[in-house]
Structures are given as C-alpha cells and as structure tokens.
Amino acid sequence: LSLKTIRVESYRGFVFGCFDETAPSLEDFLGDWGWYLDTWMVGAGEGAELVGPPMKSILKCNWKVPTENFVGDGYHVGWTHASALHVLGGELGGLAGNQAEMPFDELGIQVTTRHGHGFGVIDNAAIAIHAKRDEYAKYMEETIPKV
C-alpha cells in the first residue's frame, strides 16, 4: 500500500501524528501552549471525556482561514453572532453588527506561542452576553454541580 509511517505521541490523552521526521517532539512543539492545555485538562478535576463520534471536516481553502477564525478573529463575533447578541441583550450586545466600540484590550486575553498555537478568551463572556446576568449566574451556579 505504500503507506508512510508516522511518529505518534500522546499528551494529556490526546493522540497526535506527525509525518515530518525532522519536526520537534510533541512536547517541544507545544511549548508554552502545553501549559494552557494542562490548565484545561487538569483543571477538569478527573480529566475531560470526549463523547460522541469525532467531528471531521474537509475545508477546500487555505489552511490559514480556519486557523485565523479559531485563533484570534474576534471581529467575526459581531457579524456572525449578531442575532444572538441582540436577543440576549447583555453588556456585550454592543458587539452585534460591530456597532459599538468595545474595550477589547480590557475584555480578555489573546495567546499565541512560538509555533503558532493560540486562542482568545473573553473574560466572563457567558455571563456578559446575558441581559439578566444575575439570573444566569445563579442558574449556572446551581446547574454546574449537577452536570
């Protein structure tokens, strides 16, 4: 079949395969980003469990397009999620349609590491998008232990 052998490594239960024999080890490749993955996986207490079948996509586009979407294009939120922001009406509702100037430098963090890994986080985003934030916070406080 002429299948190429790949190097396989595991990190926190995730399995990675690499075709490049000259690439650094997975741990070196993850670099500082490994710390963020650790906080997510270890912070879940007994770990996280992925359920259901894997979601697979084939995107016929430049690989940078989906990468930029997931790493740091906060500007898409106002357009893509405008209707949800209007309905929820919370303090981040001004993002809808990109109509309001938001203090993005005060809203959260954007992390990019040596090999291009990254993500963005908006502080308290789940609560901030709800107009009835106190009710939502109470609901989450009561519900999370049950989950």
Backbone hydrogen bonds in HBPLUS format (Angstrom, degrees):
<---DONOR---> <-ACCEPTOR-->    atom                        ^
c    i                          cat <-CA-CA->   ^        H-A-AA   ^      H-
h    n   atom  resd res      DA  || num        DHA   H-A  angle D-A-AA Bond
n    s   type  num  typ     dist DA aas  dist angle  dist       angle   num
A0007-ARG N   A0018-CYS O   3.03 MM  11  5.28 160.7  2.07 156.4 151.4     1
A0018-CYS N   A0007-ARG O   2.88 MM  11  5.28 146.7  2.00 148.1 158.5     2
A0009-GLU N   A0016-PHE O   2.98 MM   7  5.42 158.8  2.02 151.9 158.9     3
A0016-PHE N   A0009-GLU O   2.81 MM   7  5.42 178.5  1.81 176.1 176.4     4
A0011-TYR N   A0014-PHE O   2.87 MM   3  5.25 155.3  1.93 147.9 156.2     5
A0014-PHE N   A0011-TYR O   2.91 MM   3  5.25 163.0  1.94 124.6 124.8     6
A0023-ALA N   A0020-ASP O   3.25 MM   3  5.40 163.0  2.28 106.1 111.3     7
A0029-PHE N   A0025-SER O   2.78 MM   4  5.98 159.8  1.82 155.7 162.5     8
A0030-LEU N   A0026-LEU O   2.79 MM   4  6.01 160.2  1.83 157.3 161.6     9
A0031-GLY N   A0027-GLU O   3.04 MM   4  6.18 150.6  2.13 139.6 147.8    10
A0033-TRP N   A0030-LEU O   2.96 MM   3  5.37 130.5  2.21 150.0 142.9    11
A0034-GLY N   A0031-GLY O   3.09 MM   3  5.80 153.5  2.16 117.2 123.7    12
A0035-TRP N   A0032-ASP O   3.05 MM   3  5.68 144.4  2.18 114.5 122.4    13
A0036-TYR N   A0033-TRP O   3.01 MM   3  5.35 123.1  2.35 105.7 119.0    14
A0037-LEU N   A0033-TRP O   3.16 MM   4  6.55 157.0  2.21 152.1 158.9    15
A0038-ASP N   A0034-GLY O   2.78 MM   4  6.00 151.4  1.86 147.9 156.7    16
A0039-THR N   A0035-TRP O   2.97 MM   4  6.28 156.2  2.03 147.3 152.6    17
A0040-TRP N   A0036-TYR O   3.19 MM   4  6.40 148.3  2.30 140.6 148.5    18
A0041-MET N   A0037-LEU O   2.92 MM   4  6.13 171.4  1.92 155.9 158.2    19
A0042-VAL N   A0038-ASP O   2.70 MM   4  5.52 159.4  1.75 152.3 159.3    20
A0043-GLY N   A0039-THR O   3.02 MM   4  5.14 134.8  2.23 110.7 124.0    21
A0044-ALA N   A0041-MET O   3.33 MM   3  5.42 152.6  2.41  97.0 105.0    22
A0045-GLY N   A0042-VAL O   3.07 MM   3  5.85 143.7  2.20 124.3 126.1    23
A0065-VAL N   A0062-ASN O   3.02 MM   3  5.84 154.5  2.08 126.5 131.7    24
A0067-THR N   A0063-TRP O   3.41 MM   4  6.50 159.9  2.46 145.1 150.6    25
A0068-GLU N   A0064-LYS O   2.83 MM   4  5.87 166.0  1.84 152.2 154.9    26
A0069-ASN N   A0065-VAL O   3.15 MM   4  6.36 150.5  2.24 144.2 152.6    27
A0070-PHE N   A0066-PRO O   3.12 MM   4  6.39 152.9  2.20 150.2 155.0    28
A0071-VAL N   A0067-THR O   2.93 MM   4  5.98 138.2  2.11 149.1 161.5    29
A0072-GLY N   A0068-GLU O   3.17 MM   4  5.82 167.7  2.19 140.6 143.2    30
A0076-HIS N   A0073-ASP O   2.90 MM   3  5.93 176.3  1.90 136.1 136.9    31
A0077-VAL N   A0074-GLY O   3.23 MM   3  5.80 153.6  2.31 114.7 120.9    32
A0079-TRP N   A0076-HIS O   3.19 MM   3  5.58 129.4  2.46 107.7 119.9    33
A0080-THR N   A0076-HIS O   2.84 MM   4  5.79 164.0  1.87 174.1 176.0    34
A0081-HIS N   A0077-VAL O   2.99 MM   4  5.40 156.9  2.04 138.9 145.8    35
A0097-GLY N   A0078-GLY O   2.60 MM  19  4.67 160.7  1.64 129.1 121.9    36
A0085-LEU N   A0081-HIS O   2.99 MM   4  6.25 159.9  2.03 156.8 163.2    37
A0086-HIS N   A0082-ALA O   2.90 MM   4  6.17 154.9  1.97 154.8 161.6    38
A0087-VAL N   A0083-SER O   3.02 MM   4  6.23 163.0  2.05 149.5 153.6    39
A0088-LEU N   A0084-ALA O   2.93 MM   4  6.07 169.0  1.94 155.4 158.2    40
A0089-GLY N   A0085-LEU O   2.94 MM   4  5.85 155.5  2.01 141.6 148.9    41
A0131-ALA N   A0088-LEU O   2.96 MM  43  5.94 138.4  2.14 147.6 143.8    42
A0090-GLY N   A0129-ILE O   3.07 MM  39  4.27 135.0  2.28 124.4 113.5    43
A0093-GLY N   A0090-GLY O   2.80 MM   3  5.15 158.7  1.85 117.0 121.9    44
A0091-GLU N   A0128-ALA O   2.91 MM  37  5.50 105.5  2.47 149.0 168.3    45
A0092-LEU N   A0128-ALA O   3.19 MM  36  5.87 153.5  2.27 137.2 137.3    46
A0095-LEU N   A0092-LEU O   2.96 MM   3  5.77 167.7  1.98 123.5 127.4    47
A0096-ALA N   A0093-GLY O   3.02 MM   3  5.69 158.6  2.07 119.0 124.4    48
A0100-ALA N   A0094-GLY O   3.11 MM   6  4.98 144.7  2.24 160.8 152.7    49
A0098-ASN N   A0095-LEU O   2.72 MM   3  4.84 155.7  1.77 136.4 133.8    50
A0099-GLN N   A0096-ALA O   3.38 MM   3  6.33 153.4  2.45 124.5 125.3    51
A0104-PHE N   A0102-MET O   2.80 MM   2  5.51 133.0  2.02 109.7  94.9    52
A0106-GLU N   A0103-PRO O   2.75 MM   3  5.48 159.7  1.79 124.7 131.9    53
A0107-LEU N   A0104-PHE O   3.17 MM   3  4.97 151.4  2.26  98.2 106.7    54
A0123-ASP N   A0107-LEU O   2.66 MM  16  5.76 151.1  1.74 149.8 159.6    55
A0109-ILE N   A0121-VAL O   2.93 MM  12  5.41 143.8  2.06 145.9 156.9    56
A0121-VAL N   A0109-ILE O   2.87 MM  12  5.41 162.7  1.90 159.7 163.3    57
A0111-VAL N   A0119-PHE O   2.84 MM   8  5.45 177.3  1.84 172.8 173.2    58
A0119-PHE N   A0111-VAL O   2.94 MM   8  5.45 141.8  2.08 142.5 153.5    59
A0113-THR N   A0117-HIS O   2.81 MM   4  5.39 155.9  1.87 153.4 160.7    60
A0116-GLY N   A0113-THR O   2.90 MM   3  5.45 159.1  1.94 130.9 131.6    61
A0125-ALA N   A0122-ILE O   3.23 MM   3  5.33 143.3  2.37 136.4 126.9    62
A0128-ALA N   A0124-ASN O   2.83 MM   4  5.95 166.5  1.85 161.3 165.9    63
A0129-ILE N   A0125-ALA O   3.15 MM   4  6.16 138.1  2.33 151.1 155.4    64
A0130-HIS N   A0127-ILE O   3.15 MM   3  5.66 161.2  2.19 116.1 121.9    65
A0136-TYR N   A0132-LYS O   2.99 MM   4  6.27 159.5  2.03 154.3 161.1    66
A0137-ALA N   A0133-ARG O   2.80 MM   4  5.94 162.1  1.83 150.4 155.2    67
A0138-LYS N   A0134-ASP O   2.97 MM   4  6.15 157.9  2.02 144.6 150.6    68
A0139-TYR N   A0135-GLU O   2.90 MM   4  6.12 160.1  1.94 147.2 153.0    69
A0140-MET N   A0136-TYR O   2.89 MM   4  6.15 163.2  1.92 155.1 159.1    70
A0141-GLU N   A0137-ALA O   2.89 MM   4  6.06 157.9  1.93 146.8 153.4    71
A0142-GLU N   A0138-LYS O   2.97 MM   4  6.21 152.1  2.05 149.5 156.4    72
A0143-THR N   A0139-TYR O   2.85 MM   4  5.94 146.2  1.96 146.7 157.1    73
A0144-ILE N   A0140-MET O   2.90 MM   4  5.69 174.6  1.90 152.2 153.9    74
A0146-LYS N   A0143-THR O   2.90 MM   3  5.35 129.9  2.15 114.2 127.9    75
A0147-VAL N   A0143-THR O   3.21 MM   4  6.51 138.2  2.39 148.7 160.5    76
A0147-VAL N   A0144-ILE O   3.05 MM   3  5.15 131.8  2.29 101.2 114.4    77
